[in-house]
Amino acid sequence: MLITVCSAKASPGVTVTALALAARWPTAEAVMVEADPSGGDLVARFRLSAHPGLVSLAAAARHDPAPGLLLTHSQQLPGGLRVVPGPVTAEQARGALDVLASRGIAALQPAARDPNLNVVVDVGRLDRTSPALPLVRSANAVLMLARPRADELSHLMGLLPMVPVWTAAPALVLIGSGYPRAEIERELRIPVLGVLPDDPRGARTMCGSAPGPGPDRSRLGRAVAALAGVLHREVEARMAQANGQKGAWPVPSSVLSSNGGGPR
């Protein structure tokens, strides 16, 4: 399956959340693709080589979008997670995404259909001009991240009228404390799939920039594992629908509680 992670404003932790979701996915192998049009962070954070990555994937996809192409252009992080790092500069990132949008989505689709592989894509800040929109349109689920504060929610509210054009399966993930979840669901009319704690130490550990507890021991790691389980069940249920159509998310009965450290 293919999961995209995005935000409407600021930086509420899209890259960290995408990394953590891929690392904590409950079934099969996962690969994280950094497709942020503003440029990537993984190369600098983990001291990776620029190649292979998104640029080489786009170049190869022009000629032969073979089923194993995605993993061929990935690198392995110290913990074992496979990632396709994006280029540092926005110019290169947008160029690679333009190629993928026109000819290379087929490079991701076979991987996303593989029952033994899950693809989590960081598409950064989303707007109607983003070159990452074709990835959003082809996703099985779109997670929109926001802090439950007036400034970020107002930007999200401005984006929501366009979301049904891009996906029938959006869901909101809140980061940290602020407005109550029920109030946000009522006002925005979008399900809140989960609440993640504002855990700077856990985030730094996840990004490889500081020592600390492993993903299964940090507050962030535990909360993301629960979120990944909910997301996996919801997507599997939708994919199993007899008509095969992309239906809208129900508000899941198993929506995450905030005992991972988020708002109550």
TORNUVO-497088 format. One record per residue (C-alpha): residue in three letters; x, y, z. Coordinates in steps of 0.25 Angstrom, whole numbers, padded with zeros to 4 digits, always signed. Layout:
BEGIN
ALAXYZ ...
***
This chain:
BEGIN
MET+0000+0000+0000 LEU+0004+0014-0002 ILE+0003+0025+0009 THR+0006+0039+0007 VAL+0009+0049+0019 CYS+0008+0064+0018 SER+0005+0077+0025 ALA-0002+0090+0021 LYS+0007+0100+0028 ALA+0020+0100+0036 SER+0027+0088+0040 PRO+0019+0079+0049 GLY+0028+0067+0047 VAL+0025+0061+0034 THR+0038+0055+0031 VAL+0040+0049+0045 THR+0026+0044+0045 ALA+0028+0037+0031 LEU+0041+0031+0036 ALA+0034+0026+0049 LEU+0022+0020+0042 ALA+0031+0012+0032 ALA+0040+0008+0044 ARG+0028+0003+0052 TRP+0019-0002+0041 PRO+0012-0015+0047 THR+0013-0024+0035 ALA+0023-0027+0024 GLU+0035-0018+0020 ALA+0034-0003+0018 VAL+0041+0007+0010 MET+0041+0022+0013 VAL+0042+0032+0001 GLU+0046+0046+0003 ALA+0038+0054-0008 ASP+0037+0068-0002 PRO+0037+0078-0013 SER+0045+0088-0003 GLY+0057+0079-0002 GLY+0060+0067+0006 ASP+0067+0065+0020 LEU+0071+0051+0020 VAL+0084+0052+0013 ALA+0089+0062+0024 ARG+0082+0056+0036 PHE+0088+0042+0033 ARG+0100+0046+0025 LEU+0095+0038+0013 SER+0100+0039-0001 ALA+0092+0047-0011 HIS+0091+0035-0020 PRO+0083+0026-0020 GLY+0071+0033-0017 LEU+0059+0041-0023 VAL+0067+0047-0034 SER+0073+0034-0039 LEU+0059+0027-0037 ALA+0053+0038-0046 ALA+0064+0037-0056 ALA+0062+0021-0057 ALA+0047+0022-0057 ARG+0047+0030-0070 HIS+0052+0017-0077 ASP+0048+0005-0069 PRO+0038+0005-0057 ALA+0041-0009-0053 PRO+0035-0015-0041 GLY+0048-0015-0033 LEU+0052-0001-0037 LEU+0048+0006-0024 LEU+0057-0003-0015 THR+0068-0002-0025 HIS+0069+0013-0022 SER+0068+0012-0007 GLN+0078+0013+0004 GLN+0078+0006+0017 LEU+0078+0014+0030 PRO+0086+0009+0042 GLY+0074+0002+0048 GLY+0071-0005+0036 LEU+0060+0004+0030 ARG+0061+0006+0015 VAL+0059+0020+0010 VAL+0059+0027-0004 PRO+0066+0041+0000 GLY+0062+0053-0007 PRO+0072+0064-0012 VAL+0075+0075-0003 THR+0071+0086-0012 ALA+0057+0090-0016 GLU+0061+0091-0030 GLN+0066+0077-0031 ALA+0054+0072-0023 ARG+0044+0078-0032 GLY+0051+0074-0044 ALA+0051+0059-0040 LEU+0036+0060-0036 ASP+0032+0066-0049 VAL+0039+0054-0056 LEU+0032+0044-0046 ALA+0018+0051-0048 SER+0019+0050-0063 ARG+0025+0037-0065 GLY+0030+0030-0052 ILE+0018+0028-0044 ALA+0018+0014-0050 ALA+0031+0012-0042 LEU+0024+0013-0029 GLN+0011+0006-0032 PRO+0016-0008-0034 ALA+0023-0007-0020 ALA+0011-0001-0014 ARG+0003-0013-0019 ASP+0013-0023-0013 PRO+0007-0029-0001 ASN+0021-0031+0005 LEU+0024-0016+0004 ASN+0018-0003+0009 VAL+0022+0010+0003 VAL+0022+0023+0012 VAL+0024+0036+0005 ASP+0027+0049+0011 VAL+0022+0060+0001 GLY+0024+0072+0011 ARG+0015+0084+0011 LEU+0004+0082+0001 ASP-0003+0092-0007 ARG-0010+0092-0021 THR+0003+0095-0028 SER+0011+0084-0022 PRO+0018+0075-0032 ALA+0016+0063-0022 LEU+0001+0063-0024 PRO+0001+0051-0034 LEU+0007+0043-0022 VAL-0005+0048-0013 ARG-0015+0044-0023 SER-0010+0030-0025 ALA-0009+0028-0010 ASN-0017+0018-0002 ALA-0018+0028+0010 VAL-0013+0043+0012 LEU-0009+0047+0026 MET-0010+0062+0028 LEU-0001+0066+0040 ALA-0004+0079+0048 ARG-0002+0084+0062 PRO-0016+0087+0069 ARG-0013+0102+0069 ALA-0021+0113+0062 ASP-0010+0117+0052 GLU-0008+0103+0047 LEU-0022+0099+0047 SER-0026+0111+0039 HIS-0017+0108+0028 LEU-0022+0094+0028 MET-0036+0099+0027 GLY-0032+0107+0015 LEU-0027+0095+0008 LEU-0038+0085+0012 PRO-0048+0089+0000 MET-0037+0084-0010 VAL-0034+0071-0003 PRO-0046+0063-0008 VAL-0041+0066-0022 TRP-0028+0059-0018 THR-0032+0048-0010 ALA-0045+0041-0004 ALA-0037+0036+0008 PRO-0031+0048+0016 ALA-0029+0047+0031 LEU-0023+0057+0041 VAL-0012+0054+0051 LEU-0010+0064+0062 ILE+0004+0067+0068 GLY+0004+0071+0082 SER-0006+0079+0091 GLY-0016+0089+0088 TYR-0030+0089+0083 PRO-0038+0077+0087 ARG-0039+0066+0077 ALA-0054+0065+0077 GLU-0055+0080+0074 ILE-0045+0079+0063 GLU-0053+0068+0056 ARG-0066+0075+0058 GLU-0061+0088+0052 LEU-0052+0082+0041 ARG-0061+0070+0037 ILE-0049+0061+0035 PRO-0046+0049+0044 VAL-0034+0050+0054 LEU-0027+0037+0052 GLY-0017+0039+0064 VAL-0010+0048+0073 LEU+0005+0048+0074 PRO+0012+0054+0086 ASP+0022+0066+0084 ASP+0034+0058+0088 PRO+0047+0065+0083 ARG+0056+0055+0089 GLY+0049+0043+0082 ALA+0049+0051+0069 ARG+0064+0054+0070 THR+0066+0039+0072 MET+0057+0035+0061 CYS+0065+0045+0052 GLY+0079+0039+0056 SER+0083+0053+0062 ALA+0084+0049+0077 PRO+0085+0036+0085 GLY+0073+0031+0093 PRO+0063+0020+0094 GLY+0059+0012+0082 PRO+0047+0014+0075 ASP+0039+0004+0083 ARG+0043+0011+0096 SER+0041+0026+0093 ARG+0027+0032+0095 LEU+0027+0036+0080 GLY+0031+0022+0076 ARG+0020+0016+0084 ALA+0010+0025+0079 VAL+0014+0024+0064 ALA+0013+0009+0066 ALA-0001+0010+0070 LEU-0004+0020+0059 ALA+0002+0010+0049 GLY-0007-0001+0054 VAL-0020+0007+0053 LEU-0016+0012+0039 HIS-0012-0002+0034 ARG-0026-0008+0039 GLU-0034+0004+0033 VAL-0027+0003+0019 GLU-0028-0012+0019 ALA-0043-0011+0021 ARG-0045-0001+0010 MET-0036-0009+0000 ALA-0045-0021+0003 GLN-0058-0014+0000 ALA-0065-0022-0011 ASN-0067-0011-0021 GLY-0052-0007-0021 GLN-0055+0008-0020 LYS-0048+0018-0011 GLY-0057+0021-0001 ALA-0056+0032+0010 TRP-0050+0029+0023 PRO-0060+0026+0034 VAL-0057+0032+0047 PRO-0050+0020+0053 SER-0056+0014+0066 SER-0041+0011+0070 VAL-0037+0026+0068 LEU-0024+0027+0077 SER-0025+0032+0091 SER-0015+0042+0095 ASN-0008+0033+0106 GLY+0005+0034+0098 GLY+0007+0048+0103 GLY-0002+0056+0094 PRO-0014+0065+0098 ARG-0025+0060+0106 
***
